[in-house]
Amino acid sequence: MRATSRGLDRLLAFGDATVAIAMTLLVLPLVDIAQEVDDHPVGDYLADHRGDLLVFALSFLVIGIFWRGHLQMYEHVDAYNQPLVNANLVWLASIVFLPFPTELLGTTDNEPWTYGLYVGTMLVTSLASLTQKWLIVRAEGSGDARTLVPQIALAALMLVALLIATLVPSIGLWSLLIASRPVEVVLSRAIRPRVPAKG
């Protein structure tokens, strides 16, 4: 990797600012809703728009989790190269795009394309995270593939959830919970250390 601390600082600062903007965009539909309250009881209005509130909370949490993982990934990185920059830009593009399918979730009902777009966006984010981690590990000369397991697990979860959500729209975002268990089992078996046979 090319060691330029100033460039790396700018790369991470740009990413943090982009994530902050994406998280801010999530709340704008709620601001529009608040302007329509007028003389209606706030409690009733919140109950009528609980779906919008839940989708906002979910997407805010999702972006927060992705950002936290990104923060941990770059904690000990002191240099970068162009492939890492490109993978980071793809990651940021998916984060910025997420408010769009989030808004669709609040305005459509059991649409396969809506769930597919939402979970598919998170799949792109997780694949971009995996790519960044792989580039970092490769540059550091570490051959331990187990360091990639969290990113692999997340990408696998999103892929399975995407298939479930698009094939069975009535399940919707519950597909994220349904997919988590089989992915966890498969990965735990895949990374379980092999015990050498006693001779």
N, C-alpha and C positions, 0 to 999 in steps of 0.2 A: 504494500500500500504506500501511497505517497504521504509522507509525514508533514502535514501543514496544520498546526493547531488552530491557526486563524480561520482557515477554510473549514475545518471541522466544526468550529464554534458557530460559524455562519450557517452551516448545513443544519445543525441541531436547533439553532434559534429559529430558522425559517420553518422547520418542522413543527416546533412548539407553537409558533404563531398560527400556522395553518390549522393545526388541531384545535386551537382555541377558537378560531373563527368558525370551524365546522360545528363545534359544540354550541356556539352562540346561535348559529342558524337554526338549530333544533327548537329553540324556544320561540322563534318568531311566530309560528302558527298559534301558539298559546297566547301571545300578545294580541293577535288579531281577535281571538276568541274573547279575551278580556274586554275589548272595546265594544263588544256586542251585549254585555251583561245588562246595561241600562238599569231598569227597576226590578229585574228578576232577582229572586233570592239567590245569593251566591252559592249556597249549598246545593240547590237544585241544579244550577247551571254547571257546577263542577261534576255532579252526578251524571248529567246528560253528556258531558265531554270526558268521562273517565277513560274512555278508550284513547283519546288524544294524550291524556296525561300519562297513561301507562306506556304508550309508544315512545313518548318523550323520555321517560325515565329509563326504559330499556335501551334506547339508542345512546343516551348519555352514558349509561353504564358500559355499553359495548365499546364506545370510543374511548372511555376512560381506561378500560382493561387493555385495549390495544396500545394506548399511549404508555401505560405503565410497563408493558412488555417491551416496548420500543426503548423506553428509558433504561431499563435493566440491560437490554442488549448492547447499548452503547456506553455503558458505565465505565468500561475499561478500554474502550477503543480510543486510540490516540492518532489515528491516521485514516485515510480513505482513498478510494480510487473511483474511476468513472463507472464501472459496473455497480458499485455500491450506491453511488449517487442515483443512478437510473432506477435501481430497485427501490430506493427510498422515495423517489418521485412517484412511482406506481403506487406505493403504499399510501402516500399522501393524497393521490388522486382518488383512491377508493374511500379514504376517510372523508374527503370533501364531498364526494358524491352521495354518501350515506343519508344526509338529510332529505334527498329527493325520494328514495323509496320509503323513508320514514313518513313523509307527508302522504304518500300513496296509501300506506297502511291505515292512516286515519280517515281516508276518504273512499276506500273501496272495501268490499266485503267478500272474503274467501276467493280472491282472484289468484289463480296459479302464477300468473306473470308477476303479480305484486310480491308474493312470497318468494318467488324465484329471484326477483331483482334484489330484494332485501338480503336474503341469505347468500345469494351469489356475490353481492358486493362484499360481504364479510369473508367469503371464500377467497376473493381476490386479495383482500387485505392480509389474510392469513398466509397465502402463498407468497406474497411480497415480503412478509416477515420471515418466512422460512428461507427465502432467497438471500435476504440480508444476513441472516444468521449464518448460513452456509458460506457466504463470501467472507464474513468475519473470521469464522473458524478456519477456513482454508488459508487466509492471509496470515493467521497466527501460527500456522503449521501444526495445528492440533488434529490428530487423527481419530479422536474419540467421538464417534457418531452419536453417543448418548446425549451430548450437549444439544443436539438438534431435536430431541424427543418432544419437548413442549410445543415447538412450532409444528412438528409433524402431526402431533395429536390434534392441535387446533385446526389444521388444514383438513385432516381426515374427518373431524367432527363436522366441519362446515360442508364438506362434500356429501356426507351421508344425510345431513339435515336438508341440504338443497334437494336431493333426490326425493326425500320423504315429503317435503313441503310442496313440491311441484306435482308429484304424482298423487298425493292425497291432500288437496287444499283444505279440507275440513280440519285437518290437524294443525295447519298453519305454523305458527312459531313454536308450538309445543314440540315440533320436530327437533329443535335444538336440545331439549331435554331427553327425548326418546333416543336420539342418536348418541348421546354422550356415554351411555353404559356400554354398548357393544364396542365402540371405539376404544374405550378404556380397557376392556378385557383383551381385545386383540393386541393392543400396544403393550400391555403388561406382559403378555406371553412372548411378544417379539423381543423385548429387551431383558427378559429374565436371564440372568447369568446361567450358563450351562455348567453343570457339575461334572467334572471329568470322571469317567468310569474307573472304578477301582480295579486295578489289575492284580 
